[in-house]
Amino acid sequence: MLRNILLLVVIFLTSVGSVTAFAQKKSSAQKERSIQKERLILWKSIECDVAWNAGSCTATKDLDAPPGWQACKVVYNLAHEGGFATSKKFTPDNWYTNDPESPDRYRRYKVYISASGSDSIFNQVGARIRLENVGIDIIPATADNAARYAAGCDMPDHD
């Protein structure tokens, strides 16, 4: 009986050691998967503000990753958006040539914003949109798609 209890204790301690070793291996694998991600704020603000009878406004800005880095995702604060008609769009650009990764990696985002007034004397409504602290999260240029997913990057389709 005592021999069986000692055998169970040895098995338990062995299995606890295996679990600890497995946890340590998993932890080191997770560390290998972590990726350096930086935030690069390139514009303090981008704005379009129009009166009801002033037509429309459009603004376009490029958010470029520096050499040795790739674009990950756009970051911004929406300070104001309202009025007759506004829009915002973020488009990846400057794609890697012959990229072995799919979807392809890219180095730039193009930011487009617009605002249009009503242009009607019976409905005098202007429009305004303002983005603040506009930039991109960037990761090393050599990061593959597994690292992009791990970093939470956008993964847009590209031909």
N, C-alpha and C positions, 0 to 999 in steps of 0.2 A: 504494500500500500504506500509506504513512504517512498519507495523507489518510483512508483507511478507519479506521485506528487512532484518529486524532484524532476522527473522527466518532463512533466507539464510546465514547470517553472523554466526549465532550460529552453523548451520550445517557445514559450511566451517571450522570454528575453531575446531569443534569436529573431523572432518575428518582429519585435519592437525595434531591434537594431536594423532589420531590413527596411522597415517603414521609414525610419530616420534616414537611412542611406538613400531611399527612393526620394524622400522630400528634399534632401540636399541636392540630388541630381536634378530634380525638377527645378529647384531654385536657380541652379547655375544655368540651366537651359533657358529659363526666363530671362536671366541677365544677358545671355547671348542675343536674345530677341529684342532687347530694348534698343531703341534707336535714338540718336541725338536729333532732337527737333528744336528749332529756334524760331522765335517770332520776330518778324522784320516789319515794323510800321514805316510805311513809305510816304503817306500823305496824312497830314493833320486833319484835313477835311476836303470833301468834294461835294459841291452843291449846285443845284439848279433852283432858281426862284423866279417865277414869272407872274406878272399881273394878268388879269382876265383877258386883256386886249393886246398882250405883248407877244402873241404867237407861242413859240416853244423854245426850250433850251435843251441842249444835249452836252454832255461832258464825257470824255473818254480818257482813261488813264491806263498806263501799263505798269504792272507790278512785276518786276524782274527779279529772279533769284540771282544772287551774285555767283561768279565763277566757282565751281566746285560744289554747287548746291542745286537741288531741283525744287520746284514748287510743290507744295503739299495741299494747302487749302487757303481760301481767302478768309480774312478776318476783318471785321468792322463793327462799329456801333451805329445803329440807325437812330440818328438824333431827331430827325423829323421826316415825315412822309405824309402828305395830305394835299387836298385841293381837288381840282378837276381831274387831272390825269398825271400819274407818275409811273416810272418803271425803273428797274435796276436789273442788270444782267452781268454775269461773270463768266468769261469764256477762256478756257485754257489755250495757250499758244506757245510757239517756239518749241515744238515737239522734238524729241530725240530722233535723229535720222537712223533708219534701219534698227530700231530698238528691238532687242531680243525679248523684252518684256511685253506682255499683253494683258491689260491695256498699256499703251505706250506712256512713257514718262514725258514730262514737259517742264519748261523753265520759266514760263510767264503766264500771268492772268491778265486779260483785258477787262477793265471795268467800264461799263456803260451805264449812265443814268440819264433820265430825261424827265422833263416836266412840261406840261402844256396847259395854257389857260383856256377857258371856255370859248372865248372870242364871240360871245353873244351878249348883246346889250340887255337882253331879258334874263340872263343867267350869269351875272358877273362874278365868276369864280376863278381865282388864280390857282397856282400850284407850286409846291415846294418839296424838294427832297434834299436831305443832307446826310451824308455818311461821314463819320468821324473815326479817327485812328484806323485808317485803312491800310491794310498790309497783307502779308502772306506768312503762313507757317512754312518753313523750309526744312528739308532733310538733306543729308549728303547725296551728291550726284550719283554715287555708286550704289545707293540703296535699291534693292530689288522690290518686286511687288509684294512679297511676303512682309518685308519691312515697312512698305507703304501702308499695307493693311493694319499692321501692328501699331503704327503711328497715328492711325485714324485719318489718313489722307483721302482726298477725293480721288475716285478712280474712273474718270470719264472715258467713254468709248472714243476711239480714233481709228480712222482707216489707215 
